[in-house]
Amino acid sequence: NREYLFNLANAMRELFPGEKDRHLFELESEVKQLIEEYEPKLLEKALKNEIVEIIETGNTDGDVRETVRDVEHLYEVCTQPGWREDFLVKELDSLKQLLDSLQSKKSISTQIENVPDIDS
């Protein structure tokens, strides 16, 4: 949990000024860099997916009011503290499933390549 890491690093600085926990502070720096680099892209993708889902659902049943309610609900969710975490987790889970699927396909293709040739 990144909040735990940041709180721990801040507590270390406040409670033990001058102490340098190199590993903790390097980890904190790396996590901040990853957040800065990847979080906006992941959030943008997650929000686009949510909006597409709302639009597709609204288009299938034809109820514009429901689509408007869903968009308003998404807006309300996105104005609450901590809203990013749920979307990031959802997007990262989606990426993990994709990666697992790709690795599974790679494993299958490797198995197929290693099957002895019957004609030999």
KOLKOL-933209 format. One record per residue (C-alpha): residue number from 1; chain; z, y, x. Coordinates in steps of 0.05 Angstrom, whole numbers, padded with zeros to 5 digits. Last residue first. Example, Ala and Ser with C-alpha at 12.3 -4.5 7.8 and 13.67 -1.06 7.14 Angstrom:
2
+-----+--------+--------+--------+--------+
| num | cadena |     up |  north |   east |
+-----+--------+--------+--------+--------+
|   2 |      A |  00143 | -00021 |  00273 |
|   1 |      A |  00156 | -00090 |  00246 |
+-----+--------+--------+--------+--------+
END
This chain:
120
+-----+--------+--------+--------+--------+
| num | cadena |     up |  north |   east |
+-----+--------+--------+--------+--------+
| 120 |      A | -00769 | -00769 |  00201 |
| 119 |      A | -00796 | -00761 |  00130 |
| 118 |      A | -00726 | -00758 |  00100 |
| 117 |      A | -00707 | -00695 |  00139 |
| 116 |      A | -00633 | -00693 |  00152 |
| 115 |      A | -00595 | -00640 |  00111 |
| 114 |      A | -00571 | -00586 |  00159 |
| 113 |      A | -00615 | -00531 |  00130 |
| 112 |      A | -00589 | -00546 |  00060 |
| 111 |      A | -00517 | -00540 |  00084 |
| 110 |      A | -00532 | -00474 |  00117 |
| 109 |      A | -00565 | -00449 |  00053 |
| 108 |      A | -00504 | -00469 |  00013 |
| 107 |      A | -00457 | -00434 |  00062 |
| 106 |      A | -00500 | -00371 |  00059 |
| 105 |      A | -00498 | -00373 | -00017 |
| 104 |      A | -00422 | -00379 | -00015 |
| 103 |      A | -00418 | -00322 |  00034 |
| 102 |      A | -00460 | -00279 | -00012 |
| 101 |      A | -00416 | -00297 | -00072 |
| 100 |      A | -00353 | -00282 | -00034 |
|  99 |      A | -00382 | -00215 | -00012 |
|  98 |      A | -00401 | -00198 | -00084 |
|  97 |      A | -00332 | -00218 | -00109 |
|  96 |      A | -00300 | -00176 | -00054 |
|  95 |      A | -00343 | -00116 | -00074 |
|  94 |      A | -00321 | -00122 | -00146 |
|  93 |      A | -00249 | -00128 | -00125 |
|  92 |      A | -00257 | -00065 | -00083 |
|  91 |      A | -00286 | -00029 | -00143 |
|  90 |      A | -00230 | -00050 | -00189 |
|  89 |      A | -00177 | -00034 | -00137 |
|  88 |      A | -00208 |  00034 | -00125 |
|  87 |      A | -00212 |  00049 | -00200 |
|  86 |      A | -00139 |  00030 | -00211 |
|  85 |      A | -00116 |  00070 | -00150 |
|  84 |      A | -00154 |  00133 | -00168 |
|  83 |      A | -00115 |  00147 | -00231 |
|  82 |      A | -00050 |  00158 | -00193 |
|  81 |      A | -00031 |  00220 | -00231 |
|  80 |      A | -00068 |  00226 | -00297 |
|  79 |      A | -00130 |  00269 | -00305 |
|  78 |      A | -00178 |  00210 | -00294 |
|  77 |      A | -00146 |  00171 | -00352 |
|  76 |      A | -00155 |  00229 | -00399 |
|  75 |      A | -00229 |  00237 | -00379 |
|  74 |      A | -00240 |  00162 | -00389 |
|  73 |      A | -00209 |  00168 | -00458 |
|  72 |      A | -00254 |  00227 | -00474 |
|  71 |      A | -00315 |  00186 | -00453 |
|  70 |      A | -00291 |  00128 | -00496 |
|  69 |      A | -00280 |  00174 | -00556 |
|  68 |      A | -00350 |  00203 | -00547 |
|  67 |      A | -00380 |  00133 | -00545 |
|  66 |      A | -00340 |  00114 | -00607 |
|  65 |      A | -00366 |  00176 | -00643 |
|  64 |      A | -00438 |  00159 | -00623 |
|  63 |      A | -00435 |  00091 | -00658 |
|  62 |      A | -00502 |  00057 | -00645 |
|  61 |      A | -00472 | -00012 | -00633 |
|  60 |      A | -00514 | -00028 | -00572 |
|  59 |      A | -00522 |  00043 | -00548 |
|  58 |      A | -00448 |  00058 | -00547 |
|  57 |      A | -00434 | -00004 | -00505 |
|  56 |      A | -00489 |  00015 | -00456 |
|  55 |      A | -00463 |  00086 | -00452 |
|  54 |      A | -00390 |  00065 | -00440 |
|  53 |      A | -00411 |  00013 | -00389 |
|  52 |      A | -00455 |  00063 | -00353 |
|  51 |      A | -00397 |  00113 | -00352 |
|  50 |      A | -00349 |  00061 | -00323 |
|  49 |      A | -00400 |  00039 | -00270 |
|  48 |      A | -00412 |  00112 | -00251 |
|  47 |      A | -00337 |  00122 | -00244 |
|  46 |      A | -00331 |  00061 | -00198 |
|  45 |      A | -00390 |  00083 | -00155 |
|  44 |      A | -00362 |  00154 | -00148 |
|  43 |      A | -00293 |  00127 | -00132 |
|  42 |      A | -00321 |  00080 | -00079 |
|  41 |      A | -00362 |  00136 | -00047 |
|  40 |      A | -00303 |  00185 | -00047 |
|  39 |      A | -00256 |  00132 | -00019 |
|  38 |      A | -00299 |  00109 |  00039 |
|  37 |      A | -00297 |  00160 |  00096 |
|  36 |      A | -00234 |  00200 |  00080 |
|  35 |      A | -00196 |  00137 |  00060 |
|  34 |      A | -00219 |  00101 |  00123 |
|  33 |      A | -00197 |  00160 |  00167 |
|  32 |      A | -00129 |  00163 |  00132 |
|  31 |      A | -00120 |  00088 |  00142 |
|  30 |      A | -00137 |  00094 |  00216 |
|  29 |      A | -00088 |  00152 |  00226 |
|  28 |      A | -00032 |  00115 |  00191 |
|  27 |      A | -00045 |  00053 |  00233 |
|  26 |      A | -00044 |  00094 |  00297 |
|  25 |      A |  00021 |  00127 |  00274 |
|  24 |      A |  00054 |  00060 |  00260 |
|  23 |      A |  00030 |  00028 |  00324 |
|  22 |      A |  00051 |  00087 |  00367 |
|  21 |      A |  00121 |  00091 |  00339 |
|  20 |      A |  00136 |  00156 |  00376 |
|  19 |      A |  00206 |  00182 |  00371 |
|  18 |      A |  00210 |  00258 |  00379 |
|  17 |      A |  00241 |  00268 |  00311 |
|  16 |      A |  00275 |  00205 |  00285 |
|  15 |      A |  00292 |  00216 |  00212 |
|  14 |      A |  00237 |  00265 |  00196 |
|  13 |      A |  00180 |  00233 |  00236 |
|  12 |      A |  00200 |  00162 |  00216 |
|  11 |      A |  00206 |  00183 |  00143 |
|  10 |      A |  00136 |  00212 |  00146 |
|   9 |      A |  00108 |  00148 |  00176 |
|   8 |      A |  00144 |  00105 |  00124 |
|   7 |      A |  00120 |  00150 |  00067 |
|   6 |      A |  00048 |  00145 |  00092 |
|   5 |      A |  00052 |  00069 |  00098 |
|   4 |      A |  00084 |  00061 |  00029 |
|   3 |      A |  00032 |  00107 | -00001 |
|   2 |      A | -00023 |  00064 |  00032 |
|   1 |      A |  00000 |  00000 |  00000 |
+-----+--------+--------+--------+--------+
END
